[in-house]
Amino acid sequence: MNNLFQKDDEKERTVAFIVVRLSSSRFPAKQLRTIGDRSVLYWILDRLSQSREIDEIVIATVAEAANEPLREVARQRGVDCFWYQGEVDHVTTRLRRAAEHFAADICVMVSGDCPLVHAPAIDQMVVCLKNAPEADIVRVLSDVNNRPPALEGVLVARQQAWQLADDLANRPELKEHQFPVIGMQPESFPAVEVTLAENLCMPRHRLSLDTWADLEFLNRVHDTLVQQDKRFELPQVVRLLEERPELKKINSHVHQRGLVEDIKRVLFVIDAGKEYGYGHLMRSLELALQIVESLGWPVSFVIDDEKAVSLVDDHGLRTIWGAFARVESNRQNNAGNLKLEEILLDFDLLLLDIFDQRGPAPGWRSKLSPRIPTVVMENLQPWANEADLIILPNLIGNKKAKAGYLTSRPPGEPDQPQSTRIIGGRNYLILRRDIRRAGNGHAKDIDLLVYLHDQNVKNDIAALTGELTINTEIVNGFDPRFPDLLARSKLFLSGFGISFNEALSLKTLPICWPDSSAHRTDAERFYHELNIPSYVVSSTAELADLILPLLESETLCSIPVEDGTPGIVQELTRLVQAA
């Protein structure tokens, strides 16, 4: 390939190549996610533009339709975009060809998911390499206190090092990553050693973006620094994490993928929206995020509600439009009914979190691939007996799991023995992170929070609480304020469901207005097993008689509740490994 750039023989040309693909399996388009007031990619471009040693900045990507937005970013920022036409997973060859194309003597590789690159540190590395003509790469050492460098996703090397590393990458996993051969065969790559300033070193903690938890962490760090009137720069981040080590808990559990891993793909099928509400979705979304974060397995959702699709997309997970064992909701440009048995050919684990009063016809499992482990969430109807595992992620799930029977059966038939394994109870309670964080320091300034589907009932309750001058909030559909509203409330009125566990975790007393006989039965069992009075109402008169004395009480609710989602993740891991 002919070089497009003429170079001065007395000056080594330095080019920074930002490695980007928007089709990440764990977090698609993560480089376009926002931290503070700009995207991750813009943070990187802004920082590299401050370098004194970099002559050219290039976005190095692959010729895929998903990457088209990168061309627009390059145009807006006045940088080049290398559109590699070769194998999409051959990262080493892509970078090699980019370096050759742009006549780079010194190549600065920058990962597109590392927003805290630091221009002064890069300049130091480049200068050291220029001053060591015998060296091909820069090796960054720990500081005098043996703390590793906090600078992530940066490799400075001469072009011949990239060429050799690509030639030596003789296995797929060596092509797919960013020159792992350089670390595996150090004798082949003469190095100049560099130690960065002490304020750029710290105990190892991930500052890159691979999951939703990483994005939450980076935004929390950014916002904390802004509140302190400090810049979102690497030295300030290092100092903040020394002063506030608790911030690391946000993403300390995220799994760092190794060079070779057996990656499994997970499919959730969810009922959400309209008559189903969003409780199933929010519960499974938390489980999905923890699967991605702790195992590194990509997750997709099958749903047929526009708001649900938006919520899943917002959290960086993929969606497929469809429904299981029922007619799909209509939408514009619907591609047709879901063929689950065909979709599952691309997955290794299926989780069904559907409305507990419906389900597929007997024999449904035989229509799916026999190899795929299948899990049913919180459903003990007979159809669930065909799954491999049933999870009851609620406070009383352990009682049902130990009972070992199906709660619904055809009239006249005896209880059926449960052949499927059942787990549940406190150790498997899913408590989403928004609820866990909402418990930090809210005052109980709302008397009653209402979440019901029937608009007439909500109107009657609004009239009643207005007459009684009870401070009431009524939630209509999905409301992102719900965790904070629930934390601020003394009482919570809803049909029986997932939010009852969430209410208890926030020291809010749940009251049930059941929308079915099954929910009334479940609510009665819930109160009985927790050894508290049965707070079930079905009229505004009953509600008035109940809530007025409760609001006068000093102590409403004090039942400890913690997240047990990691226990479920462990069970799913064992299930897939045994398949």
BALOKOL-332884 format. One line per field, with one value per residue (C-alpha): x, z, y; residue in one letter. Coordinates in steps of 0.02 Angstrom, whole numbers. Example, Ala and Ser with C-alpha at 12.3 -4.5 7.8 and 13.67 -1.06 7.14 Angstrom:
! residues 2
c1 615:684
c3 390:357
c2 -225:-53
resn A:S
END
This chain:
! residues 579
c1 0:68:89:-18:93:264:374:525:670:733:569:475:292:178:-2:-133:-256:-417:-477:-668:-809:-989:-1046:-980:-1065:-1082:-1118:-1156:-1105:-1026:-904:-1052:-1119:-1111:-1003:-1050:-1072:-993:-973:-831:-760:-766:-673:-535:-526:-520:-378:-275:-293:-197:-44:113:190:45:45:-116:-270:-360:-518:-478:-635:-708:-817:-981:-1147:-1153:-994:-1061:-1085:-897:-872:-985:-890:-727:-799:-863:-698:-587:-494:-470:-569:-482:-618:-541:-613:-536:-591:-690:-609:-429:-385:-198:-208:-326:-204:-56:-140:-191:-13:53:-82:-44:146:159:335:275:102:-3:-143:-289:-436:-601:-675:-545:-602:-462:-315:-190:-100:52:83:69:191:313:303:323:475:556:534:602:755:782:806:853:680:519:395:368:347:267:325:246:298:417:274:239:75:34:-2:-184:-169:-272:-291:-131:13:157:264:355:267:382:326:145:194:292:156:28:141:163:-25:-54:-213:-383:-376:-208:-285:-442:-356:-239:-67:-63:90:195:168:181:347:439:606:547:509:651:578:616:551:453:387:243:215:154:-12:-45:-23:-140:-195:-271:-452:-540:-563:-624:-802:-868:-1030:-1171:-1086:-929:-1033:-1116:-946:-869:-1019:-1017:-831:-859:-1004:-911:-762:-875:-957:-783:-745:-613:-582:-621:-437:-334:-233:-391:-477:-330:-336:-524:-517:-385:-500:-663:-622:-805:-836:-743:-884:-992:-895:-771:-871:-855:-768:-615:-619:-467:-379:-476:-648:-799:-926:-1110:-1255:-1413:-1591:-1727:-1909:-2014:-2194:-2191:-2304:-2493:-2577:-2409:-2327:-2138:-2096:-2044:-1936:-1847:-1814:-1743:-1647:-1551:-1515:-1458:-1341:-1261:-1238:-1149:-1046:-992:-979:-947:-1089:-1191:-1379:-1527:-1711:-1868:-2006:-2150:-2174:-2093:-2056:-1979:-1870:-1812:-1769:-1667:-1578:-1538:-1446:-1340:-1424:-1496:-1681:-1782:-1964:-2080:-2179:-2188:-2348:-2461:-2500:-2372:-2421:-2440:-2310:-2263:-2150:-2174:-2071:-2189:-2217:-2071:-1998:-1914:-1848:-1749:-1683:-1622:-1497:-1386:-1402:-1344:-1470:-1655:-1745:-1934:-2003:-2184:-2348:-2385:-2564:-2526:-2408:-2380:-2471:-2398:-2254:-2183:-2008:-2001:-2015:-1854:-1677:-1652:-1476:-1523:-1547:-1711:-1759:-1930:-1944:-2075:-2203:-2266:-2400:-2391:-2307:-2156:-2120:-2040:-1901:-1735:-1745:-1878:-1821:-1933:-1840:-1944:-1945:-2061:-1990:-1898:-2061:-2130:-1968:-1965:-2147:-2103:-2272:-2360:-2481:-2599:-2670:-2822:-2982:-3000:-2819:-2709:-2550:-2416:-2241:-2116:-1976:-1896:-1775:-1844:-1743:-1802:-1811:-1702:-1540:-1610:-1703:-1674:-1658:-1616:-1479:-1592:-1689:-1532:-1463:-1629:-1614:-1477:-1546:-1721:-1844:-2016:-2113:-2245:-2387:-2451:-2379:-2503:-2461:-2616:-2675:-2862:-2887:-3058:-2986:-2844:-2970:-3069:-2910:-2858:-3027:-3017:-2841:-2884:-3028:-2918:-2774:-2654:-2497:-2515:-2417:-2499:-2384:-2451:-2359:-2171:-2095:-1906:-1937:-2016:-1865:-1849:-2037:-2043:-1898:-1988:-2155:-2222:-2354:-2360:-2523:-2516:-2570:-2460:-2295:-2108:-2120:-2176:-2000:-1929:-2043:-1985:-1803:-1838:-1935:-2098:-2251:-2337:-2527:-2610:-2758:-2765:-2813:-2848:-2889:-2716:-2634:-2744:-2688:-2505:-2521:-2600:-2457:-2331:-2395:-2414:-2238:-2164:-2267:-2350:-2536:-2626:-2641:-2761:-2899:-3022:-3119:-3082:-3179:-3064:-2914:-2966:-2995:-2823:-2706:-2760:-2707:-2549:-2496:-2515:-2399:-2217:-2149:-2217:-2091:-1923:-1882:-1702:-1692:-1533:-1494:-1472:-1446:-1265:-1332:-1444:-1297:-1199:-1345:-1360:-1173:-1185:-1336:-1249:-1088:-1184:-1276
c3 0:-45:100:84:196:160:315:368:382:535:629:675:632:781:750:882:831:930:922:910:862:907:906:1077:1138:1317:1291:1111:1061:1231:1156:1116:1295:1393:1543:1607:1458:1319:1249:1293:1118:1131:1297:1212:1061:1172:1276:1127:1046:1194:1155:1095:1019:919:737:682:766:678:725:676:649:543:388:474:459:649:641:520:663:687:515:564:727:628:507:647:739:587:610:494:503:448:377:383:254:324:455:589:734:676:783:763:573:574:676:573:411:487:542:368:283:385:380:569:635:814:845:995:1019:1124:1171:1129:1297:1405:1431:1554:1435:1488:1356:1464:1505:1321:1275:1405:1331:1152:1196:1286:1134:1017:1128:1124:941:993:1072:985:1128:1289:1447:1590:1764:1936:2044:2192:2304:2185:2128:1945:1822:1817:1631:1540:1358:1292:1200:1123:997:833:677:659:830:772:612:705:835:697:610:774:811:746:844:837:1016:980:831:924:1061:1061:1031:1176:1093:1148:1329:1297:1203:1279:1214:1036:1073:1138:1264:1345:1523:1589:1761:1765:1898:2066:2045:1894:1993:2113:2168:2018:1981:1813:1733:1566:1504:1468:1567:1638:1810:1732:1658:1826:1910:1785:1795:1986:1985:1858:1953:2118:2045:1966:2135:2206:2065:1996:1821:1761:1730:1777:1919:1999:1981:2063:2208:2227:2235:2370:2470:2428:2404:2427:2250:2186:2248:2103:1977:2079:2040:1850:1770:1665:1518:1489:1327:1305:1383:1350:1325:1343:1270:1373:1314:1427:1372:1468:1486:1505:1483:1479:1591:1640:1711:1721:1879:1784:1668:1805:1905:1756:1698:1863:1846:1666:1714:1849:1726:1606:1742:1843:1705:1548:1457:1333:1362:1247:1287:1195:1232:1140:1225:1160:1333:1387:1231:1272:1451:1397:1261:1386:1492:1346:1313:1150:1114:998:967:1013:1144:1206:1201:1164:1024:1006:1037:876:821:660:546:648:564:610:750:853:813:978:927:786:890:1025:905:944:1134:1276:1414:1413:1555:1551:1662:1608:1694:1830:1775:1600:1512:1362:1321:1387:1283:1248:1298:1169:1032:1090:1072:1201:1234:1302:1491:1529:1684:1738:1853:1992:1913:1984:1858:1782:1621:1722:1771:1599:1640:1718:1858:1938:2034:2163:2196:2341:2530:2544:2398:2512:2585:2412:2355:2504:2476:2306:2219:2083:2145:1995:1920:1820:1924:2009:1989:2143:2178:2053:2113:2059:1959:1915:2042:2135:2229:2314:2469:2545:2474:2298:2314:2167:2229:2088:2112:2097:2247:2345:2317:2356:2536:2574:2682:2616:2736:2748:2685:2582:2676:2537:2370:2251:2103:2027:1849:1865:1831:1915:2075:2069:2049:2201:2305:2253:2308:2474:2519:2470:2593:2729:2689:2669:2570:2423:2264:2126:1998:1822:1720:1723:1821:1840:2006:2080:2185:2267:2290:2371:2487:2540:2573:2736:2653:2480:2400:2252:2182:2252:2161:2155:2227:2395:2423:2367:2487:2636:2591:2602:2767:2680:2730:2580:2572:2445:2335:2241:2059:2063:2185:2155:2206:2361:2410:2379:2480:2627:2624:2613:2770:2863:2825:2880:3039:3012:3002:2839:2752:2610:2556:2412:2442:2487:2650:2701:2647:2755:2907:2884:2840:2967:3119:3028:2994:3178:3223:3261:3190:3024:2951:2999:2905:2842:2654:2551:2368:2329:2142:2150:2217:2065:1949:2031:2006:1823:1799:1870:1761:1600:1644:1677:1511
c2 0:172:292:447:553:625:624:723:601:696:684:528:548:509:456:413:276:264:83:85:-34:7:-175:-226:-385:-325:-139:-88:89:118:245:359:353:514:555:726:840:736:563:445:465:654:647:547:662:816:744:686:856:928:822:912:756:682:738:653:577:434:338:159:57:-84:-76:-118:-27:-7:98:230:357:356:430:574:601:605:732:843:840:856:693:545:384:224:112:-62:-181:-341:-468:-377:-472:-447:-297:-318:-318:-170:-67:-124:-72:94:129:87:189:345:323:319:297:302:231:277:152:218:108:192:142:231:411:455:451:584:688:735:552:504:643:578:404:465:572:426:315:449:462:273:225:49:21:-29:-9:88:-15:82:29:43:190:188:130:-16:59:20:160:214:257:125:78:158:75:173:81:98:37:-113:-176:-178:-266:-399:-422:-447:-574:-670:-670:-847:-886:-801:-737:-655:-563:-509:-411:-263:-342:-468:-548:-398:-446:-632:-623:-475:-538:-499:-316:-206:-86:80:87:236:279:402:534:470:560:446:285:197:23:-62:-16:-16:155:86:65:-110:-119:-14:-18:58:199:231:234:355:471:469:511:649:726:718:809:941:971:998:1121:1002:937:760:721:570:651:717:548:460:583:566:376:389:503:414:228:183:245:92:-19:38:-65:-168:-325:-307:-455:-416:-534:-641:-679:-842:-867:-976:-837:-885:-787:-761:-725:-653:-661:-535:-477:-287:-137:-115:-244:-320:-166:-151:-249:-406:-302:-203:-361:-456:-303:-302:-488:-461:-320:-424:-568:-451:-368:-520:-651:-549:-640:-536:-526:-491:-463:-517:-390:-308:-140:19:91:-74:-76:100:52:-98:1:139:11:-48:-216:-281:-308:-418:-375:-518:-613:-792:-897:-749:-627:-489:-309:-212:-86:1:-101:-260:-394:-536:-661:-716:-887:-923:-1093:-1011:-866:-984:-1062:-912:-924:-1034:-994:-946:-855:-832:-693:-685:-642:-768:-797:-856:-975:-1088:-1249:-1414:-1478:-1306:-1357:-1497:-1365:-1283:-1345:-1482:-1421:-1249:-1235:-1148:-1049:-985:-836:-836:-950:-1115:-1156:-1331:-1272:-1214:-1395:-1419:-1295:-1344:-1216:-1107:-955:-871:-707:-644:-648:-798:-896:-1015:-1081:-1118:-1196:-1314:-1361:-1433:-1423:-1326:-1195:-1208:-1366:-1421:-1434:-1602:-1654:-1680:-1584:-1633:-1675:-1544:-1624:-1457:-1385:-1233:-1103:-944:-837:-703:-774:-755:-591:-474:-296:-178:-51:101:38:-3:172:256:198:323:463:503:583:500:651:557:474:360:307:226:114:35:3:41:226:230:159:285:426:365:354:529:596:503:557:735:736:662:782:636:679:560:523:421:341:323:190:184:327:344:432:276:218:388:406:235:279:439:353:284:175:96:38:-80:-246:-383:-396:-368:-193:-264:-330:-163:-69:-172:-141:46:30:70:-32:-115:-124:-238:-192:-358:-364:-552:-691:-765:-602:-592:-768:-724:-564:-656:-782:-640:-555:-721:-781:-615:-620:-451:-407:-436:-267:-312:-193:-187:-26:154:131:-12:91:239:129:51:194:325:221:166:344:385:241:281:117:57:-64:-135:-296:-314:-346:-365:-403:-589:-573:-634:-800:-817:-779:-921:-1041:-993:-1019:-1195:-1232:-1179:-1269:-1430:-1422
resn M:N:N:L:F:Q:K:D:D:E:K:E:R:T:V:A:F:I:V:V:R:L:S:S:S:R:F:P:A:K:Q:L:R:T:I:G:D:R:S:V:L:Y:W:I:L:D:R:L:S:Q:S:R:E:I:D:E:I:V:I:A:T:V:A:E:A:A:N:E:P:L:R:E:V:A:R:Q:R:G:V:D:C:F:W:Y:Q:G:E:V:D:H:V:T:T:R:L:R:R:A:A:E:H:F:A:A:D:I:C:V:M:V:S:G:D:C:P:L:V:H:A:P:A:I:D:Q:M:V:V:C:L:K:N:A:P:E:A:D:I:V:R:V:L:S:D:V:N:N:R:P:P:A:L:E:G:V:L:V:A:R:Q:Q:A:W:Q:L:A:D:D:L:A:N:R:P:E:L:K:E:H:Q:F:P:V:I:G:M:Q:P:E:S:F:P:A:V:E:V:T:L:A:E:N:L:C:M:P:R:H:R:L:S:L:D:T:W:A:D:L:E:F:L:N:R:V:H:D:T:L:V:Q:Q:D:K:R:F:E:L:P:Q:V:V:R:L:L:E:E:R:P:E:L:K:K:I:N:S:H:V:H:Q:R:G:L:V:E:D:I:K:R:V:L:F:V:I:D:A:G:K:E:Y:G:Y:G:H:L:M:R:S:L:E:L:A:L:Q:I:V:E:S:L:G:W:P:V:S:F:V:I:D:D:E:K:A:V:S:L:V:D:D:H:G:L:R:T:I:W:G:A:F:A:R:V:E:S:N:R:Q:N:N:A:G:N:L:K:L:E:E:I:L:L:D:F:D:L:L:L:L:D:I:F:D:Q:R:G:P:A:P:G:W:R:S:K:L:S:P:R:I:P:T:V:V:M:E:N:L:Q:P:W:A:N:E:A:D:L:I:I:L:P:N:L:I:G:N:K:K:A:K:A:G:Y:L:T:S:R:P:P:G:E:P:D:Q:P:Q:S:T:R:I:I:G:G:R:N:Y:L:I:L:R:R:D:I:R:R:A:G:N:G:H:A:K:D:I:D:L:L:V:Y:L:H:D:Q:N:V:K:N:D:I:A:A:L:T:G:E:L:T:I:N:T:E:I:V:N:G:F:D:P:R:F:P:D:L:L:A:R:S:K:L:F:L:S:G:F:G:I:S:F:N:E:A:L:S:L:K:T:L:P:I:C:W:P:D:S:S:A:H:R:T:D:A:E:R:F:Y:H:E:L:N:I:P:S:Y:V:V:S:S:T:A:E:L:A:D:L:I:L:P:L:L:E:S:E:T:L:C:S:I:P:V:E:D:G:T:P:G:I:V:Q:E:L:T:R:L:V:Q:A:A
END
